[in-house]
Amino acid sequence: MDQLLERDHEVKVLVGDPTRLARKSEKLTVIAGDTEDAEKVGEAIAGCEAVIDTLGVRANTEAEVQRLLKITEIVLATMREQGVPRFIGVGGAGIDAPGDKKGMVYRLVAWFSKLTAHHVVEEKQKEFELVRRSGLDWTMVRVPFITEGEMTQKYRASLTRPPSSRISRADIAFVLVTQLEDRRFVRKAPFVGS
């Protein structure tokens, strides 16, 4: 959100508790509500040119998987209804996409992730399939291990295998915001890393 505002974008954000949002700006519209409320999602998307979706599961449970998939369906349907073409989302590097050429080490890490966080990995794979079939101009950024740290604005991207094992939250945000202007990855799911 901060990076979007710094680049002079008008931003709408749907948040459950607006008091947790310290940032104020004339270009920021805060909508209080639940992401499962189709009316609030519609209010947040109305008049937008793109949606950046960073939602993830809060717990490794089947119920949480179903909750997130329901939200994804609401967002995608609302975007189609309102004619908003651009969807940018975040998924883990464990998501499988056509054309992947993941090495043995990566496959072992992915196997371990599926073993320890089965529902989380399942949700993100199902979410990716919904987005891929949406008919929208989507990009699903696949990220490895997420770290804290300063934004470097330097990242590598690959459509076939993870370029590194980690990336900072700040650089993930930079990648997402960059996708608003960078059309190289429309209808693609690039792996990104530092």
C-alpha positions in Angstrom: 0.0 0.0 0.0 2.8 2.4 0.9 4.6 1.7 -2.4 1.4 2.2 -4.4 0.8 5.6 -2.7 4.4 6.6 -3.2 4.0 6.0 -6.9 0.9 8.3 -6.9 -1.7 5.5 -7.4 -5.1 5.9 -6.0 -5.6 3.0 -3.6 -8.7 1.3 -2.1 -8.2 -1.2 0.7 -10.7 -3.5 2.3 -9.8 -4.1 5.9 -11.5 -5.7 8.9 -10.2 -3.2 11.4 -9.4 0.2 10.0 -7.9 1.3 13.3 -4.9 -1.0 12.5 -4.2 1.1 9.4 -2.0 4.0 10.4 -1.3 5.4 6.9 -3.4 8.4 5.9 -3.5 9.9 2.4 -5.9 11.7 0.1 -5.3 8.9 -2.4 -6.3 6.2 0.1 -9.8 5.0 0.5 -10.3 2.6 3.5 -13.4 0.3 3.4 -14.2 -1.4 6.6 -15.6 -4.9 6.1 -15.2 -8.6 5.7 -13.6 -10.1 2.6 -16.4 -12.7 2.6 -19.0 -10.0 2.2 -19.6 -9.7 -1.6 -21.1 -6.2 -1.2 -18.0 -4.9 0.5 -15.7 -6.6 -2.0 -17.7 -4.9 -4.7 -17.4 -1.5 -3.0 -13.6 -2.0 -2.8 -13.3 -3.0 -6.5 -15.7 -0.4 -7.9 -13.8 2.0 -10.2 -10.5 0.2 -10.0 -8.3 -0.8 -12.9 -6.5 -3.6 -11.0 -6.7 -5.8 -7.9 -3.7 -6.8 -5.9 -4.7 -9.8 -3.7 -2.4 -10.7 -0.9 -4.8 -12.8 1.2 -3.6 -16.0 2.7 -4.8 -18.6 5.1 -4.7 -17.9 8.8 -4.5 -21.5 9.8 -3.5 -24.8 8.3 -7.1 -26.2 8.3 -9.7 -27.4 5.7 -12.1 -24.7 6.9 -9.6 -22.0 6.2 -9.0 -23.4 2.7 -12.7 -23.2 2.0 -12.9 -19.7 3.4 -10.1 -18.4 1.1 -11.4 -20.1 -2.0 -14.8 -18.5 -1.4 -13.2 -15.1 -1.1 -11.2 -15.7 -4.3 -14.4 -16.7 -6.2 -16.1 -13.5 -4.9 -13.1 -11.3 -6.0 -12.8 -12.8 -9.5 -16.6 -12.8 -10.1 -16.8 -9.1 -9.0 -13.9 -8.2 -11.2 -15.6 -9.8 -14.2 -18.9 -8.1 -13.4 -17.3 -4.7 -13.0 -15.0 -5.0 -16.0 -11.8 -4.8 -14.0 -9.2 -6.7 -16.1 -6.0 -6.9 -14.1 -5.5 -9.4 -11.2 -2.2 -9.7 -9.4 -1.8 -12.3 -6.6 0.7 -14.0 -4.4 1.3 -17.7 -4.2 3.9 -19.9 -2.7 6.7 -21.5 -4.7 5.0 -24.8 -4.1 2.3 -24.0 -6.6 2.6 -26.1 -9.7 2.1 -24.5 -13.1 2.5 -25.7 -16.7 6.1 -25.5 -17.9 7.7 -25.8 -14.5 11.1 -27.4 -14.4 11.8 -27.7 -10.7 15.1 -29.4 -9.6 15.4 -32.3 -7.1 16.2 -30.1 -4.2 13.2 -27.9 -4.8 10.9 -30.9 -5.2 12.1 -32.2 -1.8 11.4 -28.8 -0.2 8.0 -28.7 -1.8 7.3 -32.2 -0.6 8.2 -31.2 2.9 6.0 -28.1 2.7 3.0 -30.2 1.6 3.7 -32.6 4.4 3.8 -29.9 7.1 1.3 -27.4 5.7 -0.9 -29.6 3.6 -4.0 -27.3 3.7 -2.0 -24.1 3.0 -0.4 -25.6 -0.1 -3.7 -27.1 -1.2 -5.5 -23.8 -0.9 -2.9 -21.9 -2.9 -2.9 -24.5 -5.7 -6.7 -24.4 -5.9 -6.6 -20.6 -5.8 -4.1 -20.6 -8.7 -6.4 -22.8 -10.8 -9.4 -20.4 -10.2 -7.3 -17.4 -11.2 -5.8 -19.2 -14.2 -9.3 -20.0 -15.5 -10.8 -16.6 -14.7 -10.4 -15.0 -18.1 -8.7 -12.0 -16.5 -5.3 -10.6 -17.2 -3.8 -12.3 -14.2 -0.3 -12.6 -12.8 0.4 -15.0 -9.8 3.7 -14.2 -8.3 5.2 -17.3 -6.7 7.5 -16.6 -3.7 10.0 -18.7 -1.8 10.8 -18.3 1.9 9.8 -14.8 3.0 12.2 -12.8 5.1 12.1 -9.4 6.9 14.4 -6.7 5.6 14.7 -3.5 3.6 13.4 -3.2 0.0 16.3 -3.6 -2.5 14.1 -3.3 -5.6 16.2 -6.1 -7.0 14.7 -9.4 -7.8 15.1 -12.2 -10.3 12.2 -13.9 -12.0 11.8 -17.2 -13.8 8.8 -19.0 -15.3 10.3 -22.5 -14.9 12.1 -22.7 -11.5 12.7 -20.6 -8.3 15.7 -18.3 -8.9 16.6 -18.3 -5.2 15.4 -19.6 -1.9 14.2 -16.3 -0.3 12.9 -12.8 -0.8 11.9 -10.0 1.6 8.4 -8.8 2.2 9.3 -5.4 1.0 10.7 -6.8 -2.3 7.5 -8.9 -2.7 5.5 -5.7 -2.5 7.9 -4.1 -5.0 7.3 -7.0 -7.4 3.5 -6.8 -7.0 3.4 -3.1 -7.6 5.8 -3.4 -10.6 3.3 -5.8 -12.2 0.9 -2.9 -12.7 3.1 -1.6 -15.5 5.2 -4.6 -16.4 3.2 -6.8 -18.9 5.8 -9.5 -19.3 4.0 -11.8 -16.9 0.3 -11.4 -17.9 -1.4 -14.8 -17.6 1.8 -16.2 -16.2 3.1 -17.3 -12.7 6.7 -16.2 -12.3 8.8 -17.5 -9.5 10.6 -14.6 -7.9 13.6 -14.4 -5.5 16.4 -12.1 -4.3 
